[in-house]
Amino acid sequence: MDIKSALSKSALPFILIIAGLVTSLAHANDDKQPTLLVLGDSLSAGYGFDASKGWVELLQQRITKEHLAYRVVNGSVSGNTTGDGLTRLPALIKRHQPAIIIIALGANDGLRGYSIKSMQKNLVTIIKKSRESGARTLITHMEIPPNYGRRYTEQFKNSFATIAAQENVNTLPFFLYQLVSNPQLMLDDGIHPNAKAQDLILETLWPSIRELL
């Protein structure tokens, strides 16, 4: 064995150790990135298509592209109401310690005809618990079809602006406005946006989210 080969072989373990340290540090830096948590329902969970194509995943891609140091966690579960979100919130906060929480709940409360007052109470409690954890919050406006009656649908719609003003939190627009009238962007149920709609959803929400990052 020549000296060059011997040196190369003796240096190999050292090189591997250094490479391992660099990788570990990279992962450590990822863990130190502040977390943006999306607390939502099927509209954010990617219902009816591959969740990797949903607006929450696209949000992570946009954040990464713009070199913003945030890690996005999708805490959305299809079918969840505000009550479900409130129940799950403490564990999500403990696990992820989010710096920002996007609250995208309420649609299922409305579609099931739940009490507006109960929904409002749940949303306010979610905001307060988020604030107590140190997280900043955004609340997404939600609306329901008009067949629930004018009084109920208007009270439901107005709830989100009322809560935002009362709790002094930023809002995100209702992101189905541009979609519900276009069947090519909706699933057959007429309620959920499909994979093609996800880019439009992100474009609707991004300006308000970007202000908080």
Buried (B, 14 or more C-beta within 10 A) or exposed (E): EEEEEEEEEEEEEEEEEEEEEEEEEEEEEEEEBBBBBBBBBBBBBBBBBEBEBBBBBBBBEBBEEEEEEBBBBBBBBBEBBBBBBBEBBEEBBEEBEBBBBBBBBBBBBBBEEBEBEEBBBBBBBBBEBBBEBEBBBBBBBBBBEEEBEEEBBEBBBEBBEEBBEEBEBBBBEBBBEBBBEEEEBBBEEEBBBBBBBBEBBBBBBBEBBEEBB
